[in-house]
Amino acid sequence: MKLFPVYNISQFQETESSKHLYCNRFEEHLRTHPFIEKPHQHDFHLLVVFTKGTGTHVVDFNTYDILPGSVFVLQPGQMHHWNLSKDIDGYILFHSKEFYNIHFKHKQVNDYPFYFSTYNTPELHLDEKQTHIITSFFEMILAEYTSHELFKEHAVLSLLDLIYIELSRHYVTPTQLQIKRSHTVLRNFEELLEQFYKHEKKPSFYASKLNITLKHLNRVCKETLQKTATIVITDRIILEAKRLLLTPELSVNEIANRLGFEDYSYFSRLFKQKTQQTPSNFRNSAR
């Protein structure tokens, strides 16, 4: 059974290079990897800035317009695809989480606001001056990436960090998340949720794993996301259900089983309650 592909960095490299890093002009990237215009996932962080052309970018069923100055920052596991004009161009960079975190031992890539929570939008819009600053860093990264200079990965990481710092200064999240102790709980909750959401759907399970009370977990979720822990769990399940519904070989009953629902009718009711569509209707409308 063919599910949607999950790409790794090595699948984008034409020569032996770092398995943790890839960088290219977007026009060249699209020419050599046209399959990216179809829905897919990846196991790395993606950063792209557009300098020319238009289009749309669909990320986990949310559609964003592409214009010069559009920036997208995607986390591992997010499903996305592009619809692009023929004159599209810009810069694209992939890196693994380990590539960044091992080098910067005092901080992690998820400390940046656009990576801090899966609820944060993956989109930024830069003006002409801001775009010039970001693209100048990309030009330097690309020069290092294609070179054989000493310490080139160190140079790339330093430039990448400057891009992330610059983008963070222009980034505004819907929930205005800041790095606080309570928000570390949210991050740890989301990491646990990725591991267990198919089998553990009660918020008390996650509160216990985090060594906090359920009341504390709900307070953190409401302060940062304006949602209860139960809704956060349900949202993650529904997102995965939508992804799986794009695979026609899977029946709705099989999808319910994959997501840990023994009662198919309960899964269908929950899906309709959250999306105002039955699973079958959603599948038909997404074709």
C-alpha positions in Angstrom: 0.0 0.0 0.0 1.4 3.3 -1.1 1.1 6.1 1.5 2.4 9.6 0.9 6.2 9.7 0.7 8.4 10.9 3.5 11.6 12.3 2.0 15.0 12.5 3.7 17.8 14.9 2.7 19.9 12.4 0.9 17.1 12.0 -1.7 17.7 15.6 -2.9 21.5 15.4 -3.2 23.1 14.6 -6.5 26.6 14.2 -5.1 28.0 12.9 -1.9 27.5 15.6 0.7 26.3 16.0 4.3 23.3 13.9 5.1 22.2 16.7 7.4 22.2 19.7 5.0 20.9 20.7 1.5 20.8 24.1 -0.1 19.8 25.3 -3.6 18.2 28.0 -5.7 14.5 27.2 -5.8 14.3 27.3 -9.6 17.1 24.7 -9.9 15.6 22.7 -7.0 12.3 22.5 -8.7 13.9 21.6 -12.1 15.7 18.6 -10.6 13.0 17.6 -8.1 9.6 18.1 -9.8 8.0 15.6 -7.5 7.9 18.3 -4.7 4.7 19.7 -6.3 2.8 16.6 -5.2 1.8 16.1 -1.5 4.6 14.7 0.6 6.3 14.9 4.0 9.9 15.1 5.1 12.0 14.2 8.2 13.9 17.5 8.3 13.4 21.2 8.8 12.7 23.2 5.6 13.3 26.9 5.1 12.5 28.7 1.8 12.3 32.3 0.7 10.7 33.4 -2.6 12.2 36.2 -4.6 10.2 35.9 -7.8 6.9 34.4 -9.0 3.6 33.5 -7.4 1.6 30.5 -6.4 0.2 28.7 -3.4 1.7 26.5 -0.7 -0.6 24.0 1.0 0.6 22.9 4.5 -1.4 20.4 6.4 -4.6 21.5 4.5 -4.0 25.2 5.1 -3.4 27.2 1.9 -0.9 30.2 1.8 -0.3 32.6 -1.0 3.2 32.8 -2.5 4.6 36.2 -3.4 8.1 37.7 -3.6 9.2 38.0 0.1 7.2 35.0 1.2 9.1 32.8 3.7 8.1 29.3 4.9 9.5 27.4 7.8 8.3 23.7 8.1 8.9 21.2 10.8 9.5 17.5 10.2 6.4 15.5 9.5 4.3 18.3 8.1 2.5 17.4 4.8 2.7 20.0 2.0 2.8 20.7 -1.7 3.3 23.6 -4.0 1.3 25.1 -6.9 3.8 27.4 -8.6 4.1 29.9 -11.5 6.7 29.1 -14.2 8.9 32.1 -13.2 9.2 31.0 -9.5 12.6 31.5 -7.9 14.2 31.9 -4.5 16.3 29.9 -2.1 15.6 26.6 -0.3 17.4 24.9 2.6 17.0 21.7 4.4 18.7 20.6 7.6 18.2 18.0 10.3 17.4 18.9 13.8 20.6 17.2 15.0 22.7 19.3 12.6 21.6 22.5 14.4 21.2 21.2 18.0 24.6 19.4 18.3 26.5 22.5 17.2 24.5 25.0 19.3 24.6 23.1 22.6 23.2 26.0 24.6 20.0 26.2 22.5 17.8 24.2 20.2 16.2 24.9 16.9 12.8 24.6 18.4 13.5 27.6 20.6 12.7 29.8 17.6 9.0 30.9 17.6 8.1 29.4 14.3 9.3 26.0 15.3 8.2 26.2 19.0 4.7 24.8 18.5 3.1 22.9 15.7 0.2 25.4 16.1 2.4 28.3 15.0 2.0 29.4 11.4 4.7 28.3 9.0 4.4 31.6 7.0 6.1 35.0 7.1 6.0 38.0 4.7 9.0 40.2 4.4 9.3 43.6 2.8 11.9 44.4 0.1 14.6 45.4 2.5 14.0 42.4 4.8 14.0 40.1 1.9 17.3 41.5 0.7 18.9 40.8 4.1 17.7 37.2 4.2 18.7 36.4 0.6 22.2 37.8 1.2 22.6 35.3 3.9 21.3 32.6 1.6 23.8 33.6 -1.1 26.6 33.2 1.4 25.2 29.8 2.6 25.0 28.5 -1.0 28.6 29.6 -1.7 29.8 27.7 1.4 27.6 24.7 0.7 29.1 24.3 -2.8 32.7 24.9 -1.7 35.3 22.7 -0.2 36.5 25.3 2.3 37.7 24.5 5.8 34.9 24.6 8.4 32.2 25.2 5.8 29.5 23.5 7.9 30.4 25.8 10.8 30.1 28.8 8.5 26.7 27.5 7.2 25.4 27.0 10.7 26.4 30.5 11.8 24.7 32.0 8.7 21.6 29.8 9.3 21.4 31.0 12.9 21.5 34.6 11.7 18.6 33.9 9.3 16.6 32.4 12.2 17.4 35.3 14.4 16.4 37.8 11.7 13.1 35.9 10.9 12.2 35.7 14.6 12.3 39.5 14.8 9.7 39.7 12.1 7.6 36.7 13.2 4.3 37.2 14.9 2.5 34.1 16.0 -1.3 33.8 16.4 -0.9 33.1 20.1 2.2 35.3 20.8 4.1 32.4 22.2 7.2 33.4 24.1 9.9 31.2 25.7 8.8 30.8 29.3 9.0 27.9 31.7 5.3 27.1 31.3 5.7 26.9 27.5 8.3 24.3 27.9 5.5 22.1 29.2 3.6 22.7 26.0 6.6 21.7 23.9 7.1 18.5 25.9 3.4 17.8 25.7 3.5 18.1 21.9 6.5 15.8 21.7 4.8 13.2 23.9 1.6 13.6 21.8 3.6 12.7 18.6 4.7 9.4 20.3 1.4 8.3 21.8 -1.7 10.0 20.2 -2.7 6.9 18.3 -3.1 4.9 21.5 -3.4 7.4 24.4 -6.2 10.0 24.0 -6.8 11.0 27.6 -5.1 14.2 28.8 -4.5 12.6 32.2 -2.0 10.2 30.6 0.1 13.1 29.3 -0.1 15.0 32.5 1.2 12.0 34.3 4.1 11.6 31.9 5.0 15.3 32.4 4.8 14.9 36.2 2.2 17.7 36.5 -1.4 17.8 37.3 -4.1 17.7 34.7 -5.2 21.2 35.9 -1.7 22.5 35.2 -1.6 21.0 31.7 -4.9 22.5 30.9 -3.8 25.9 32.2 -0.7 25.8 30.0 -2.7 24.8 26.9 -5.3 27.6 27.5 -2.7 30.3 28.2 -0.7 29.5 25.0 -3.2 28.0 22.5 -6.6 29.0 23.9 -7.5 25.3 23.9 -7.9 22.5 26.4 -5.5 19.6 26.4 -8.3 17.4 25.2 -8.9 19.6 22.1 -5.1 19.6 21.4 -5.1 15.8 21.4 -8.2 15.7 19.2 -6.8 18.2 16.7 -3.7 16.0 16.3 -5.8 12.9 15.6 -8.0 14.8 13.1 -4.9 16.1 11.3 -3.6 12.6 10.9 -7.0 11.3 9.8 -7.0 14.0 7.0 -3.6 12.9 5.9 -4.6 9.3 5.8 -7.8 10.0 4.0 -5.8 11.2 1.0 -4.6 7.6 0.6 -7.5 6.0 -1.4 -6.2 2.4 -0.7 -7.1 2.9 3.0 -10.7 2.4 3.9 -12.2 4.7 6.5 -12.5 1.7 8.9 -8.8 1.0 8.4 -7.9 4.6 9.2 -10.0 4.5 12.3 -8.1 1.3 13.4 -4.7 2.9 12.6 -5.7 5.8 14.9 -6.6 3.6 17.7 -10.4 3.7 17.4 -12.1 0.3 17.9 -15.5 1.9 17.3 -15.6 3.1 13.7 -18.9 5.0 14.2 -17.4 7.0 17.1 -14.4 8.0 14.9 -16.8 9.1 12.1 -18.9 11.2 14.5 -15.7 12.8 16.0 -14.4 13.6 12.6 -17.7 15.2 11.5 -17.9 17.2 14.7 -14.5 18.7 14.1 -14.7 19.2 10.3 -18.4 19.4 9.5 -17.8 16.6 7.0 -17.9 12.8 7.2 -14.6 11.1 6.5 -15.9 9.9 3.1 -17.1 13.4 2.1 -13.8 14.9 3.1 -12.0 12.3 1.0 -14.2 13.0 -2.0 -13.8 16.8 -1.7 -10.0 16.6 -1.3 -9.5 14.7 -4.6 
